[in-house]
Amino acid sequence: MTLSTATAEDSRLWLATLVSNDRITAPQSPEDVRRLRFAVDASFNGRVGQCLRVRAPGQFGQRYHERLYSIADLEPSLGGRMGFDLLVRRCHVIDDFNGERYDGVASNHLCNLPLGGEVEFTGPIGHPFPIPEDREAPLLMIGMGTGVAPFRGLVRRIYDELGGWKGPVMLFHGARSGLEMLYQNKENDDFGLYYDQPTFKAFASVSPRPAFDAPPAMDLALVAHAGEVWSMVQDARTHVFLAGPEALLPLVDKALAQVVGSAEAWEARCAQLKAQGRWHEVLY
């Protein structure tokens, strides 16, 4: 699912109010990643992992600029309203023609939004990450950058709300640098709460060339654990969850082709996962 292909389940235009804005990357990090909590009408029916099409003020004659953000968490009782979290990385783009750096429209609008500020959005968009009925089903989660956000809620649901998970759970998540790693600093080590769970493993990767904006070495991380990944991929019960920028998909395809032996073998296996409803992705 991408911004161009996403279809909202609800065409209503919602208005949400910002109630908290917390930086979650370390103070010394050049990366500014924020957890924004919004309050919206209690009738909003979103799920962790679904996306919202958020509107920011437009440029160059456009009324507004839209960007997909996934719901990182929900708070059903927030002063009589529904609360939801977005994980937003302040982005910048380099003009190919003049080499100048410009602020990303949507991300900077959201990161700079004052408490009490309002945003419009449509959604939810896309299917939420489902929890398989079989609690012994292996779960393979792969997220890049802020794409790790929906996995925070998913991991918490299976271990806290359901009381545990019997099948193996593997999470691969990456960022451009160690300082950008989300939920891994002292204040936000959410995944660390589950390291003592016998079925949970998490592996982090960083970019080999962060100064050049190169993507994290997700392919190397997956290949480094090829034995476990292959065991999960060939299991007929395994569900694969993918979340992050569109650049993540070719990295994952490359790595899993190497894990299963060839591009053709992975293409066949991936088609089977999709046909059986065991492949779930949110890309933006």
Residue pairs with C-beta under 8 A, 6 or more apart in sequence:
1 51
1 125
1 126
1 281
1 282
1 283
2 68
2 246
2 283
2 284
3 53
3 66
3 67
3 68
3 284
6 51
6 53
6 68
6 125
6 126
7 125
8 53
8 122
8 123
8 124
8 125
9 123
9 124
9 125
10 45
10 122
10 123
10 124
11 122
12 122
13 120
13 121
13 122
14 40
14 41
14 44
14 120
14 121
14 122
14 123
15 40
15 41
15 118
15 119
15 120
16 38
16 39
16 40
16 84
16 118
16 119
16 120
16 121
17 38
17 39
17 40
17 116
17 117
17 118
18 36
18 37
18 38
18 113
18 114
18 115
18 116
18 117
18 118
18 119
19 37
19 38
19 39
19 78
19 83
19 115
20 35
20 36
20 37
20 115
21 34
21 35
21 36
21 37
21 111
21 113
21 115
22 34
22 35
22 36
23 32
23 33
23 34
24 33
24 34
24 35
24 87
24 182
24 183
24 185
24 187
24 188
25 31
25 32
25 33
25 179
25 180
25 182
25 185
26 179
26 185
28 179
29 177
29 179
29 180
30 179
31 89
31 90
31 175
31 176
31 177
31 179
31 180
32 89
32 90
32 111
33 87
33 88
33 89
33 90
33 146
33 180
33 182
34 87
34 88
34 89
34 90
34 110
34 111
35 72
35 85
35 86
35 87
35 188
36 85
36 86
36 87
36 88
36 110
36 111
36 113
37 75
37 78
37 83
37 84
37 85
38 83
38 84
38 85
38 86
38 119
39 78
39 79
39 81
39 82
39 83
40 81
40 82
40 83
40 84
41 81
41 82
42 80
42 81
42 82
43 82
44 82
44 84
45 124
46 52
46 71
46 74
46 82
46 84
46 123
46 124
47 71
47 74
47 124
47 128
48 71
48 72
48 73
48 74
48 128
48 129
48 150
48 153
48 154
48 157
49 70
49 71
49 126
49 127
49 128
49 129
49 150
49 153
49 154
49 243
49 280
49 282
50 70
50 71
50 123
50 124
50 125
50 126
50 127
50 128
50 282
51 68
51 69
51 70
51 71
51 123
51 124
51 125
51 126
51 282
51 284
52 68
52 69
52 70
52 71
52 84
52 86
52 121
52 122
52 123
52 124
52 125
53 66
53 67
53 68
53 121
53 122
53 123
53 125
54 66
54 67
54 68
54 69
54 86
54 106
54 110
54 119
54 120
54 121
55 64
55 65
55 66
55 119
55 120
55 121
56 64
56 65
56 66
56 67
56 105
56 106
56 109
56 110
56 119
57 64
57 65
57 105
57 109
58 64
58 65
58 105
59 65
59 105
64 120
65 105
65 106
66 106
67 105
67 106
67 107
67 284
68 125
68 284
69 86
69 87
69 88
69 146
69 284
70 86
70 87
70 146
70 147
70 149
70 150
70 243
70 282
70 284
71 84
71 85
71 86
71 124
71 149
71 150
71 153
72 84
72 85
72 86
72 87
72 149
72 150
72 152
72 153
73 84
73 85
73 149
73 152
73 153
74 82
74 83
74 84
74 85
74 153
75 82
75 83
75 84
75 85
76 82
76 83
85 149
86 110
86 149
87 146
87 148
87 149
87 182
88 107
88 110
88 111
88 146
89 107
89 145
89 146
89 180
90 103
90 104
90 107
90 108
90 111
91 103
91 104
91 107
91 108
92 101
92 102
92 103
92 104
93 101
93 102
93 104
94 100
94 101
94 102
95 101
95 102
110 119
113 119
126 282
127 280
129 150
129 154
129 241
129 280
129 282
130 239
130 280
131 154
131 157
131 158
131 162
132 139
132 237
132 239
134 167
134 237
135 162
135 164
135 165
135 166
135 167
136 166
136 167
136 237
137 167
137 237
137 238
137 239
138 167
138 168
138 169
138 170
138 231
138 232
138 235
138 237
138 238
138 239
139 158
139 165
139 167
139 168
139 169
139 170
139 238
139 239
139 241
140 170
140 229
140 232
140 233
140 238
140 239
140 240
140 241
141 151
141 154
141 155
141 169
141 170
141 171
141 172
141 173
141 241
141 243
142 171
142 172
142 173
142 218
142 222
142 240
142 241
142 242
142 243
142 244
142 248
142 252
143 149
143 150
143 151
143 171
143 172
143 173
143 174
143 242
143 243
143 244
143 248
144 173
144 174
144 175
144 215
144 216
144 218
144 243
144 244
144 245
144 247
144 248
144 251
145 174
145 175
145 176
145 180
145 182
145 216
145 244
145 245
146 182
146 244
147 173
147 242
147 243
147 244
147 245
147 248
147 282
148 173
148 182
148 183
148 243
148 244
149 182
149 243
150 241
150 243
150 282
151 171
151 173
151 241
151 243
152 183
152 190
152 191
154 241
155 169
155 171
155 190
155 191
155 194
155 200
156 190
158 164
158 165
158 169
159 165
159 194
159 197
159 200
164 197
164 199
165 197
165 199
165 200
166 199
167 199
167 237
168 199
168 201
168 228
168 232
169 197
169 199
169 200
169 201
170 201
170 202
170 203
170 225
170 228
170 229
170 232
171 191
171 200
171 201
171 202
171 203
172 202
172 203
172 205
172 218
172 221
172 222
173 181
173 182
173 202
173 203
173 204
173 205
174 204
174 205
174 206
174 207
174 215
174 216
174 217
174 218
174 221
175 181
175 182
175 204
175 206
175 207
175 216
176 206
176 207
176 210
176 213
176 214
176 215
176 216
177 206
177 207
177 210
178 206
180 206
181 204
181 206
182 188
183 189
183 190
183 191
184 191
184 192
184 204
191 202
194 200
195 202
201 228
203 221
203 224
203 225
204 221
205 216
205 217
205 218
205 220
205 221
206 216
206 217
207 213
207 214
207 215
207 216
207 217
208 214
208 217
215 247
215 248
215 251
218 248
218 251
218 252
218 255
219 251
219 252
219 254
219 255
219 258
220 255
221 255
222 229
222 252
222 255
222 256
222 259
223 255
223 258
223 259
226 258
226 259
229 256
229 259
230 259
230 260
232 238
233 240
233 256
233 259
233 260
233 269
234 260
234 269
238 273
238 278
239 278
239 279
239 280
240 273
240 278
240 279
240 280
241 280
241 281
242 248
242 249
242 252
242 279
242 280
242 281
242 282
242 283
243 281
243 282
243 283
244 283
244 284
245 283
245 284
246 283
246 284
248 283
249 281
249 283
253 263
253 266
253 270
256 266
256 269
256 270
257 263
257 265
257 266
257 267
259 266
260 266
260 269
270 279
273 279
